[in-house]
């Protein structure tokens, strides 16, 4: 399903547009198009592949989902897979994904199996035209940054849950209920680690060594995300090690 499709020039919004007009705006110098889809159909992905000349393998990943976090380069396009992790109303972790294609004059995000949207990210970008003028590289950064920032409250909740379980064990002994809660928490921690660790391993290619040309304007911002991911992984590993002792 199409969420929005917007053209920008020099950091400023030009127009909301139907997908049929994407190619018209891509042909205009200094213009880039940012498209957001949710639970996209095969036909929608096929249309986006034609509009943006997307690689078959990347489109196949976006179509089927259930990919590990990664960053890959296909020609002039950077393809990124991010895990969207959130608590459900029943206190279980739900796992979705967002696949982001960033090319010289476009960004396409495809969100699957998640209620976590990015309208706020678009609004913040539109209020910072100087940064948005960097084009698709800054949009990719902004989307990644939003995803990573959402991990921090999850870590805080897991730390609080561990402290509660530890107090109950100290006061009442281990008991079956507390053991089950520890195993459940361990599963949650592992799920979040699987979102963080592969992304931390991959993101270095966006700010160190041979950086994809499309990401060059925002290398320092990607480095900042790497710092956040490193902090998250340290906290996650501390929780995991504490559970294991």
C-alpha positions, 0 to 999 in steps of 0.5 A: 500500500502506498503511504506517500510519494513526494518530490523534493528539490534543494531540500524543499517539498515540490509536490505530492504525486501519483506514482505514475508521475515519478519518472517525470520528476526523476528527469528534472535536475536536482530533484529526488523522489521519496516513496513509502510503501507498507506491506507492498504487493507484488505489483507495487514492487514491480512498478517501483523496480521499473521506475527506479531500476532496482536489482532483482535480488534486492526486490526479491528480498523486499518481496519475501521479507524475513531478512537479517539486517544488512547493507548492500550495494547494487550499482548506484543504489544502496539497499538496507534491511532494518528490523523493526522491534516493538512490544505488543499489548500483551508484552511480547516482542513483535518483529517487522522489517523496513527495506530501504532503497537509496539511489542518486535521486530517489528513496524507496522504503518498504515497511512489512509487518509493523505498526511503526511508521515514519511520517514523523521522520518525513516531517522532521526532514522537511523542517530541515531543508539544509540537511534534506538538500543532501538528498537520498543519503540524508533520508537514509540516515534519518530512517536508520536513525529513527529505527535505532533510536526506537531500540533504546526504550526496549533495552531500558524495559529489558533492564527494568524487567531483569531487575524485577526478576532479580529482586523476586528471586532474592526475596522468594527464591528462583521458582518456576515462574521466575525461571520462565520469565528469565527464559522469556527475557532471554528470548527478547534480548536475543531478538533485539541483538539480532536486530542490532549486531548485524547492522553494527557490523554492516554500517561501517561501509557507509562511513569508512573505506570505500563509501558508496557515492550516494552516501558520501554527503552523510558519512558523519551521520552514519558514524553517529548511528554506529556509535549508538549501535555500539552502545546498544550492543554493550547494554544488550550483552550485559543483560544477556550475560547477567541472565546467564550467570 
